[in-house]
Amino acid sequence: MMNYKDNELQETLSLLGSGTTEYPTEYDPTVLEAFNNTHPGRDYWVKFNCPEFTSLCPITHQPDFAEIIISYIPDIKMVESKSLKLYLFSFRNHGAFHENCVNLILDDLVKLMDPKYIEVTGLFTARGGISIHPYTNYGRPGTKYERLAEERLFTHS
């Protein structure tokens, strides 16, 4: 049974449940959609795992493969998962170093949601015998989440 809030969500989200899905062919943060958090007074984690992320090396144009892990503590807005999938897919033909990919993802999600806290990890597969695992995070300035970001950054392994 659908309630009022479910109807409201359907009106604000254009990708979820749409009949056809168009996959972006270039990096496109505008595909990201957000909806209102129904529990903004409660701290809780939301975690996404994308085990099939790909991007291109900006120098060689060879494909890079990674598992991208996004964890965040929402405030008012939350990212809609289908739009996140399409957004991450938009990196497929995008030339960027591994470190730049995780920082772009973080910046775009902070801009979309203004979360209390967020972190992005990229577990890129080895190429040339070396794998790279960049990690970045953000905690809302002047809050306990800023301290959380600092703590998690300095204890990250």
C-alpha positions, 0 to 999 in steps of 0.5 A: 500500500502506497502512502503520501510520502511514497507518492511524494517520492514518485513525483520527485524522482524521475529515474526510479521506475522509468520504463527505459533507462538511458545510460550516460556516455560521459561523466555526468553528475546531473544524473544524480537525484536526491529524496528527503530522509524520513529520519533526519533526527537520527544518525545512521549509516547508509552504505553503497557498494559498486563492485563493477566501477570502471573509468579510463586512465587519462594518459593511456586510455586503458580501462581501470576497474574498481570496487567503489564503496560509499558510506554516509550519515545522511541529514535532510537529503539522501541519494537515490540508488538508481541515479547513483548507479547511472552516475557511477556508470558515467565514469566508464568513458571518463579519463581520470586518475584513481584519486581523482575519481574518488574525490569527484564522487565525494564532491558531487555527493556532498553537493547533492545531499549535504550529508553530515558525514561521507566517505568514498573508497576506491579499491582499484585492481592491480595494473603493472603489479600495483593496486591503488586504494584511494580513500577520501572523506568529509564531515560537516565543518564545526560539528562532531562529524568534522571530528569523525572525518579527521579521526577516520582519515588518520586511523584509515588503513 
